[in-house]
Amino acid sequence: MHRITVIGGGFAGLTAAITAAEAGAKVTVHEAHHTLGGRARTAEGPYRTNEGPHALYNGGPHWAWLRQRDLIGPLAPLPALEATRLRLRHQGTLRRTPPFAMLKLLRRSAREAPVDVDFLTWATEQAGEEAARAAAHYCAVALFHHDPGALSAAFVQERLRRATKLPPEAHYPRGGWGALIGRMAARAWNLGVRMETLSRVDTLPTDTPVVVATSLDAARRLLGDDSLTWPSGRTTLVDLAVRTRRGDAFAVCDLDSPGWIERFTAQDRSLAPAGEQLVQGQIPIGPHETKADGVARAEQLLDLAFEGWRERVTWRREAVANGRTGAVDLPGTSWRDRPAIDRGDGVYLAGDQVAAPGVLSEVSFNSALTAVSLALGRHTLDLKQA
């Protein structure tokens, strides 16, 4: 029987553990934190926040994999009335629709964007600068990056299409992502996976293949490999609980600069106490900006979309997510150029910044399956299950 060690008990680590155990391997998971989940943890009540806005996209391979194993669980559908309360800030005011020229970039017939040109340059040629900047800023919901227009046009176009698709691909597990992680952990446990929390690994084991399913920074330190770097985002996260008021927006997207704020209790009232609403926002900030800069921009959006929110606040939290928001591809690069999954000597990487395709958590999922396939020497592992 194969033995595999998985370091990291987040979404990638649990995907790797379940996949390996289903293939007959004996698996041990080491998680440094006292709970599993990584960035997919949901805070314990009364305000059940994720680490920034989270959504589960149904257009990727992980959706089918999770559904086949009955791991998605109950979803929190967005009521039709709430769906009409998406607002866009453009030229300083709120509106219900994007600039007309931006729609050119959303058509199915739109040209495929190149990898080696930045999105702003390419999109300006297609629809004009105003529409190009608006589209780039809209993509912040799936990028957490302060300047999406400077990234690879092909990279941004894929995320723009996925984020604006109708009907929407985004879905919300009831109770937050932590509920999904709980089901994955139970599945792993029932398969015989040994899961050790508060178990920090400082030295790689040499007797089994190892899947390192941590952040890229943690993997770089653990492996002592300075080449394990890749651009990511830096984002101010703002979480609020406010007393309920009719007329609040469901979400507000900033088309003047990157930023997104969403009222998560619009679809899942269990995330906050009765009579309160949970609002989570992410405002990407540049290298020389501070958390306060991001908070100030978040407050501008709140002033526009959540009337009287300051007097209604019952709880508030702010943080900066630095390099914890997935990979971004610069012009001339793609996911194939990111750090390779196979590091040699029986060590494999999994996570959202390594060489695997997909959007958001799909990268973690795809890299985890590839890592397990390589670790088991099972190139015939049926990845069609994904």
C-alpha positions as CSV (number, residue, x, y, z in Angstrom):
1,M,0.0,0.0,0.0
2,H,1.3,3.5,-0.9
3,R,1.8,5.9,2.0
4,I,1.5,9.6,1.4
5,T,2.1,12.6,3.7
6,V,0.1,15.8,3.0
7,I,1.3,19.0,4.7
8,G,-1.5,21.5,5.0
9,G,-5.2,20.8,5.7
10,G,-6.9,23.4,3.5
11,F,-8.9,22.8,0.4
12,A,-5.9,21.6,-1.6
13,G,-4.7,19.4,1.2
14,L,-8.1,17.7,1.8
15,T,-8.6,17.2,-1.9
16,A,-5.2,15.5,-2.1
17,A,-5.9,13.4,1.0
18,I,-9.4,12.2,-0.2
19,T,-8.1,11.5,-3.7
20,A,-5.1,9.5,-2.5
21,A,-7.2,7.5,0.1
22,E,-9.8,6.7,-2.6
23,A,-6.9,5.3,-4.7
24,G,-5.9,3.0,-1.8
25,A,-3.1,5.0,-0.2
26,K,-2.5,5.4,3.5
27,V,-2.6,9.1,4.1
28,T,-1.5,11.4,7.0
29,V,-2.4,15.1,7.0
30,H,-0.4,17.6,9.1
31,E,-2.1,20.9,9.8
32,A,-0.2,23.6,11.7
33,H,-3.4,25.3,12.8
34,H,-5.8,23.9,15.4
35,T,-8.5,23.6,12.8
36,L,-8.6,22.4,9.2
37,G,-9.5,24.7,6.3
38,G,-6.7,27.1,5.6
39,R,-8.1,30.1,3.7
40,A,-11.4,28.3,3.4
41,R,-12.0,28.4,7.2
42,T,-15.2,30.1,8.4
43,A,-15.0,31.9,11.7
44,E,-17.1,30.6,14.5
45,G,-20.2,32.7,15.4
46,P,-21.9,34.9,15.9
47,Y,-20.5,36.4,12.6
48,R,-19.5,33.6,10.3
49,T,-17.0,35.3,8.1
50,N,-14.6,33.8,5.5
51,E,-11.2,35.2,4.8
52,G,-12.5,37.7,2.3
53,P,-15.5,37.2,-0.1
54,H,-15.8,33.5,-1.1
55,A,-17.9,31.8,-3.7
56,L,-17.9,28.3,-5.2
57,Y,-17.9,28.5,-9.0
58,N,-19.9,25.7,-10.7
59,G,-18.1,25.9,-14.0
60,G,-14.9,24.2,-12.9
61,P,-14.0,20.5,-12.4
62,H,-14.1,20.7,-8.6
63,W,-17.8,21.2,-8.7
64,A,-18.5,17.9,-10.4
65,W,-16.0,16.1,-8.1
66,L,-17.6,17.6,-4.9
67,R,-21.1,16.8,-6.1
68,Q,-20.2,13.2,-7.0
69,R,-19.1,12.7,-3.4
70,D,-22.1,14.6,-1.9
71,L,-19.7,17.2,-0.4
72,I,-21.3,20.4,-1.7
73,G,-24.2,20.2,0.7
74,P,-27.0,22.7,0.9
75,L,-26.5,25.9,-1.0
76,A,-27.8,29.4,-0.1
77,P,-29.6,30.7,-3.2
78,L,-29.7,34.4,-3.8
79,P,-33.4,35.6,-3.8
80,A,-34.4,37.1,-7.1
81,L,-35.1,40.4,-5.5
82,E,-31.7,40.6,-4.0
83,A,-30.1,39.8,-7.4
84,T,-31.5,43.0,-8.7
85,R,-29.6,45.0,-6.0
86,L,-26.2,44.6,-7.6
87,R,-24.8,48.1,-8.0
88,L,-21.8,49.4,-10.0
89,R,-19.9,52.6,-9.1
90,H,-18.9,54.3,-12.3
91,Q,-17.7,57.9,-12.6
92,G,-18.4,58.4,-8.9
93,T,-22.1,57.4,-8.9
94,L,-24.0,54.1,-8.5
95,R,-25.7,52.6,-11.5
96,R,-27.4,49.3,-12.3
97,T,-25.7,48.6,-15.6
98,P,-22.1,48.7,-16.8
99,P,-20.9,51.2,-19.5
100,F,-22.4,50.1,-22.8
101,A,-19.0,49.8,-24.5
102,M,-17.9,47.3,-21.8
103,L,-20.5,44.8,-23.2
104,K,-18.4,44.4,-26.3
105,L,-15.8,42.6,-24.2
106,L,-18.5,40.3,-22.8
107,R,-19.9,39.0,-26.0
108,R,-19.3,35.4,-26.8
109,S,-18.1,36.5,-30.2
110,A,-15.4,38.7,-28.7
111,R,-11.9,37.9,-29.9
112,E,-9.7,35.7,-27.8
113,A,-7.2,37.8,-25.9
114,P,-3.5,37.2,-26.3
115,V,-1.2,36.0,-23.5
116,D,1.7,38.4,-24.3
117,V,-0.2,41.7,-24.2
118,D,-1.6,43.4,-21.1
119,F,-5.4,43.5,-20.7
120,L,-5.8,47.3,-20.7
121,T,-3.9,47.6,-24.0
122,W,-5.8,44.8,-25.7
123,A,-9.2,45.7,-24.4
124,T,-8.8,49.4,-25.3
125,E,-8.3,48.4,-28.9
126,Q,-11.5,46.4,-28.7
127,A,-13.8,48.7,-26.8
128,G,-12.1,52.0,-25.9
129,E,-10.2,52.9,-22.8
130,E,-13.2,53.7,-20.6
131,A,-14.7,50.3,-21.1
132,A,-11.4,48.6,-20.8
133,R,-10.7,50.1,-17.4
134,A,-14.2,49.3,-16.2
135,A,-13.9,45.7,-17.3
136,A,-10.4,45.4,-15.7
137,H,-11.7,46.8,-12.4
138,Y,-14.7,44.5,-12.4
139,C,-12.4,41.5,-12.5
140,A,-11.1,42.5,-9.1
141,V,-13.9,40.2,-7.7
142,A,-11.9,37.2,-9.0
143,L,-8.4,38.6,-8.8
144,F,-7.8,40.6,-5.5
145,H,-5.2,42.6,-7.5
146,H,-4.7,46.4,-7.5
147,D,-4.1,46.7,-11.3
148,P,-5.9,44.0,-13.3
149,G,-5.3,46.0,-16.5
150,A,-1.6,45.3,-16.3
151,L,-2.0,41.5,-16.2
152,S,-2.0,39.1,-19.2
153,A,-5.0,39.9,-21.4
154,A,-5.8,36.2,-21.8
155,F,-5.7,35.7,-18.0
156,V,-8.0,38.6,-17.2
157,Q,-10.4,37.7,-20.1
158,E,-11.0,34.2,-18.7
159,R,-11.9,35.6,-15.3
160,L,-14.1,38.4,-16.8
161,R,-16.1,35.8,-18.7
162,R,-16.5,33.6,-15.7
163,A,-17.4,36.4,-13.3
164,T,-20.1,37.9,-15.6
165,K,-21.6,34.7,-16.9
166,L,-25.4,34.3,-16.8
167,P,-26.8,32.5,-15.0
168,P,-24.1,33.2,-12.5
169,E,-21.5,30.5,-11.8
170,A,-21.0,31.7,-8.2
171,H,-22.7,29.7,-5.5
172,Y,-22.6,29.8,-1.7
173,P,-22.4,26.8,0.6
174,R,-24.9,27.4,3.5
175,G,-23.0,28.2,6.7
176,G,-19.9,29.4,4.8
177,W,-17.0,27.5,3.3
178,G,-16.2,26.0,6.7
179,A,-19.3,23.8,6.3
180,L,-17.8,22.5,3.0
181,I,-14.5,21.9,4.7
182,G,-16.2,20.0,7.5
183,R,-17.8,17.6,5.0
184,M,-14.5,17.1,3.2
185,A,-12.8,16.3,6.5
186,A,-15.5,13.8,7.4
187,R,-15.1,12.1,4.1
188,A,-11.3,11.9,4.6
189,W,-11.8,10.5,8.1
190,N,-14.2,7.8,6.9
191,L,-11.6,6.8,4.3
192,G,-9.1,6.3,7.0
193,V,-7.0,9.4,6.6
194,R,-5.1,10.3,9.7
195,M,-5.4,14.0,10.4
196,E,-3.1,15.7,12.9
197,T,-3.8,19.3,13.8
198,L,-1.4,21.6,15.7
199,S,1.2,19.6,13.8
200,R,3.8,22.0,12.2
201,V,6.2,20.3,9.9
202,D,9.7,21.8,9.8
203,T,11.5,18.9,8.1
204,L,10.2,16.9,5.2
205,P,9.8,13.2,5.7
206,T,12.0,11.1,3.5
207,D,10.2,7.7,3.7
208,T,7.0,8.7,1.8
209,P,6.0,10.9,-1.1
210,V,5.0,14.3,0.3
211,V,2.3,16.7,-1.0
212,V,3.0,20.2,0.2
213,A,-0.4,21.9,0.2
214,T,0.5,25.2,1.9
215,S,0.9,28.8,0.8
216,L,3.8,29.3,-1.6
217,D,5.6,31.3,1.0
218,A,5.4,28.5,3.5
219,A,6.4,26.0,0.9
220,R,9.5,28.1,0.0
221,R,10.6,28.1,3.6
222,L,9.9,24.4,4.2
223,L,11.7,23.3,1.0
224,G,14.5,26.0,1.2
225,D,13.8,26.8,-2.4
226,D,14.0,30.5,-3.2
227,S,12.6,29.9,-6.7
228,L,9.1,29.3,-5.3
229,T,7.7,32.7,-5.9
230,W,4.9,34.1,-8.1
231,P,3.0,37.4,-8.2
232,S,-0.2,37.5,-6.2
233,G,-2.5,40.2,-4.8
234,R,-2.4,42.4,-1.7
235,T,-5.9,43.2,-0.4
236,T,-7.5,45.1,2.4
237,L,-10.3,43.0,3.9
238,V,-13.2,44.8,5.6
239,D,-15.8,42.8,7.5
240,L,-18.9,44.5,9.0
241,A,-22.1,43.6,10.8
242,V,-24.8,46.2,10.5
243,R,-28.4,46.4,11.7
244,T,-30.8,45.4,8.9
245,R,-32.2,48.1,6.8
246,R,-34.4,47.7,3.7
247,G,-32.9,48.8,0.5
248,D,-29.3,47.9,1.1
249,A,-27.4,46.7,-1.9
250,F,-26.7,43.1,-2.4
251,A,-23.2,43.9,-3.7
252,V,-21.4,46.9,-5.0
253,C,-18.6,46.7,-7.6
254,D,-16.2,49.6,-8.1
255,L,-15.6,50.2,-11.8
256,D,-13.6,53.4,-11.0
257,S,-10.9,51.4,-9.2
258,P,-10.7,47.7,-8.1
259,G,-13.0,46.8,-5.2
260,W,-15.9,44.7,-4.2
261,I,-18.3,44.7,-1.2
262,E,-21.0,42.0,-0.7
263,R,-23.8,41.5,1.8
264,F,-23.5,37.8,2.4
265,T,-26.6,37.5,4.5
266,A,-28.6,38.4,1.4
267,Q,-28.4,34.7,0.5
268,D,-27.5,33.1,3.9
269,R,-29.1,34.6,7.0
270,S,-27.4,32.1,9.2
271,L,-24.1,34.0,8.9
272,A,-25.2,36.7,11.4
273,P,-27.6,37.1,14.3
274,A,-31.3,38.0,13.6
275,G,-31.7,41.6,12.7
276,E,-28.2,42.0,11.5
277,Q,-26.5,41.8,8.1
278,L,-22.9,40.5,7.4
279,V,-21.0,42.6,4.9
280,Q,-17.6,41.6,3.6
281,G,-15.4,43.6,1.2
282,Q,-12.1,43.3,-0.5
283,I,-10.2,46.3,-1.8
284,P,-7.0,45.6,-3.6
285,I,-4.1,47.9,-2.6
286,G,-0.8,48.6,-4.4
287,P,2.7,47.9,-3.1
288,H,3.0,51.4,-1.6
289,E,-0.6,51.7,-0.2
290,T,-1.6,50.9,3.3
291,K,-4.4,49.1,4.9
292,A,-5.9,52.5,5.8
293,D,-5.9,53.4,2.1
294,G,-8.0,50.3,1.3
295,V,-10.3,51.0,4.3
296,A,-11.0,54.5,3.1
297,R,-12.0,53.3,-0.4
298,A,-14.2,50.6,1.2
299,E,-15.9,53.3,3.2
300,Q,-16.6,55.3,0.1
301,L,-18.4,52.4,-1.4
302,L,-20.3,51.8,1.8
303,D,-21.4,55.4,1.9
304,L,-22.9,55.0,-1.6
305,A,-24.6,51.7,-1.2
306,F,-25.4,51.2,2.5
307,E,-27.2,54.3,3.8
308,G,-26.5,55.2,7.4
309,W,-24.2,52.2,7.8
310,R,-21.9,54.0,10.3
311,E,-24.7,54.3,12.8
312,R,-25.8,50.7,12.2
313,V,-22.4,49.0,12.8
314,T,-22.5,46.3,15.5
315,W,-19.2,44.6,14.8
316,R,-16.2,45.4,12.6
317,R,-12.9,43.8,11.6
318,E,-10.1,44.8,9.2
319,A,-7.1,42.9,7.9
320,V,-4.6,42.8,5.0
321,A,-4.3,39.6,2.9
322,N,-0.8,39.7,1.4
323,G,0.1,37.0,-1.2
324,R,-2.8,34.8,-0.1
325,T,-5.2,35.5,-2.9
326,G,-4.0,33.2,-5.7
327,A,-1.6,33.6,-8.6
328,V,-1.8,36.4,-11.2
329,D,-0.2,36.1,-14.6
330,L,1.8,39.0,-16.1
331,P,1.9,39.5,-19.8
332,G,3.8,36.7,-21.5
333,T,3.1,34.2,-18.8
334,S,0.4,31.7,-18.0
335,W,-0.3,29.0,-15.4
336,R,2.2,26.8,-17.1
337,D,5.0,29.1,-16.1
338,R,4.2,29.0,-12.3
339,P,6.2,26.8,-9.9
340,A,6.0,23.2,-11.1
341,I,4.0,20.7,-9.1
342,D,6.7,18.0,-9.2
343,R,9.7,19.3,-7.2
344,G,11.6,16.0,-7.5
345,D,12.7,13.5,-4.8
346,G,9.1,12.6,-4.1
347,V,7.9,16.1,-3.3
348,Y,4.9,17.7,-4.9
349,L,3.2,21.1,-4.6
350,A,-0.5,21.8,-4.4
351,G,-2.2,25.2,-3.9
352,D,-3.5,28.2,-5.7
353,Q,-0.2,29.6,-7.0
354,V,1.3,26.5,-8.7
355,A,1.3,25.2,-12.3
356,A,-2.3,24.2,-12.7
357,P,-5.2,25.8,-14.6
358,G,-8.4,27.3,-13.3
359,V,-10.0,30.2,-11.5
360,L,-9.7,30.8,-7.8
361,S,-10.0,27.5,-5.8
362,E,-10.0,25.5,-9.0
363,V,-6.2,25.9,-9.2
364,S,-5.8,24.3,-5.7
365,F,-8.1,21.5,-6.8
366,N,-6.4,20.7,-10.1
367,S,-2.9,20.9,-8.6
368,A,-4.0,18.5,-5.7
369,L,-5.2,15.9,-8.2
370,T,-2.1,16.2,-10.3
371,A,0.2,16.0,-7.3
372,V,-1.5,12.8,-6.0
373,S,-1.4,11.2,-9.5
374,L,2.3,11.8,-9.7
375,A,3.0,10.8,-6.1
376,L,1.2,7.4,-6.6
377,G,2.9,6.9,-9.9
378,R,-0.5,6.4,-11.2
379,H,-0.5,8.3,-14.5
380,T,-3.7,6.4,-15.3
381,L,-5.5,7.8,-12.2
382,D,-8.9,8.6,-13.5
383,L,-8.8,12.4,-13.4
384,K,-12.1,12.4,-15.4
385,Q,-13.7,12.0,-12.0
386,A,-12.9,15.7,-11.7
